[in-house]
Amino acid sequence: MPVGSTEAAARIRALADEFVALRVSPASGSVSQYYLDFGQTEDQEVRDLLAEAATRNPL
């Protein structure tokens, strides 16, 4: 994950074989504060992208 809180990093480390993050901060602010452009993605766009990805790389 690019950035996250110390708490989130600890939770992921407990579940993952390996954890890599560019920045882990004790502050639990918004992830968007680390990006110049963190626009919202509409639900339909996410569904479309997931459907497209599924046709390219079926499980």
C-alpha positions in Angstrom: 0.0 0.0 0.0 1.3 3.5 -0.7 0.5 5.1 2.6 -1.4 4.1 5.7 -1.7 4.5 9.4 0.4 2.5 11.9 -2.8 0.7 13.0 -3.7 -0.3 9.4 -0.1 -1.4 8.7 -0.1 -3.6 11.8 -3.4 -5.3 10.8 -2.1 -6.0 7.3 1.3 -7.3 8.5 -0.6 -9.8 10.7 -2.4 -11.2 7.6 0.3 -10.9 4.9 3.5 -12.7 4.1 5.1 -9.4 3.3 4.1 -5.8 3.7 5.6 -2.8 1.9 4.5 0.8 2.2 6.0 4.1 1.1 4.9 5.8 4.3 3.4 4.6 7.6 2.3 7.3 9.9 0.8 7.2 13.4 -1.6 10.0 12.4 -4.9 8.6 11.3 -5.7 11.3 8.8 -7.1 10.9 5.4 -5.0 9.0 2.8 -6.0 11.7 0.3 -3.7 14.2 2.0 -0.7 12.3 0.5 -1.9 12.8 -3.1 -2.1 15.8 -5.4 -5.2 14.4 -7.1 -7.3 12.0 -5.2 -10.6 12.2 -7.0 -13.6 10.1 -6.2 -14.4 7.1 -8.4 -18.1 6.4 -9.1 -19.5 2.9 -8.2 -20.3 2.2 -11.9 -16.8 3.0 -13.0 -15.4 0.5 -10.5 -17.9 -2.2 -11.6 -17.0 -1.5 -15.3 -13.2 -1.8 -14.5 -13.7 -5.0 -12.5 -15.7 -6.5 -15.3 -13.1 -5.6 -17.9 -10.3 -7.0 -15.8 -12.2 -10.2 -15.3 -12.4 -10.7 -19.0 -8.7 -10.1 -19.5 -7.5 -12.2 -16.5 -10.1 -14.8 -15.6 -9.4 -16.6 -12.3 
